[in-house]
Amino acid sequence: RFLVSEFYDPDVQFHIAFNKTKLPPPDWCKGEWIQFLRQLGLQRNVDNNVWLSKAKKTADDAAKLSKLEKPSEELIERSESLISSLKDMIYYKQKQITEGTIEHLDINFVSFLTKASK
């Protein structure tokens, strides 16, 4: 048996790239089922520390390639997923500031962005 909170939302590109074994069964990823799972606690957010860890691993894997070697489709998918999820995180924070739900970026997110840029 598994808890819904142990699974990741298949509509979040980051989870498709990094958590394939933790996605709900395909029949549950459609229509009302996926909405129901989200209400029960399906994981949608990407933790900053997890993102950084995956970004470092992807960068290390890319650095191991020779200059003439073409990156694998899997490496390209991981890279695109990291960029997409980072854009989503920044957009969400900007939206919170615009809507007034937060006044400014919290220090943890600024620290995360600093680490992510290295």
N, C-alpha and C positions, 0 to 999 in steps of 0.2 A: 504494500500500500504506500501511496505517496500523498503528500499534502499539495494542494494547489500552489501554495507559496514556494514550492520546490521547483516549479516550472517557470519558464520564461516566455514572454509574449512573442509569438512568431511574426508579428507585424513590426517589430523593432529590429532593424537591419543588424545592429550590433549582436543581438542574440542569435540570429541566423548564422552569423560568421563565427561566433565564439562559443555558443552554447547549444549546438545542434542536438546533442544527446539529452538536453534538458527541455526540449520543446514538447508541448502536449501532443498526443497522438493526432495524426492528420484529420481524422473525422471530427475532432473537437476544435479544430482551428477555423471553423466556418460559422457564419451566421450567428444565431442565438447562443450557440455553445461557447464561442469565444467571448462574447459579451458577459455571459454568466461566469466564466472562469475569471474574467477581469474583476468582476464584483466580489468574487471569493478570495482574491489576493494574488492573482497571476502577476509575476514580476515584470514590470515595464521599465523601471528606471535603471540607469547604468550608474553604478557606484564609481565615484572618482578614482579611488585606489585601484579598483578592478580595471578601469579604463587605462590608467597609467601602466599597470602591469602588462596588459595586452599590447599596448603601444610599444613598450620597451622590447617585448619579445618579438614583435613584428619588425621593429627596427634592427634588432640583432640578426634576425633571419635574413633580412634584406642586405645587411652588411656582409654576410657570408657569401653572397653571390659574387662571382667574378664579373668583371666589367663587361664581358661578352655574353654572359649567361642571362637568359630571359627569365624574369620572375614567373613563378607558377601562377596558375589561375587562382589558387587558394590564397597565395600571398597578396595578389592584387585585390581579391575580395576582402581580405582582412583589412588592407590599407584603406580601401574605399569606405568600408564600414566604420573605421575609426574616424575618418574625416567627417562623414555624415553625422555620426553621433555627437562629435564635438560641436558641429554647427548647430545641432538640435539643442545641446546643453546651453550654448551661448544665446540662442534665440529665446529659449525659455526664461533665462535670467533677464534678458532685455525686456521681455514681455512683462515679467513681474515688476520691474522698475516702472515701466510705462503705466501699468494698471495701478501702481501704488501699493501693491501687496508687500513689496520690500522697498526700502529707501535707496539702497545701494548694494553693490556686490559684497557678499560677506567675505571675510578674510580667507576662509577655507577655499572658496571658489577661485579667488585671485591667486592663492598659492598653487592650486591645482593647475590653473592656466599657465603659470610660470613654469611649473615642472613639465607640463605638456609641450611647451615651446622649445625645450632643450633637446 
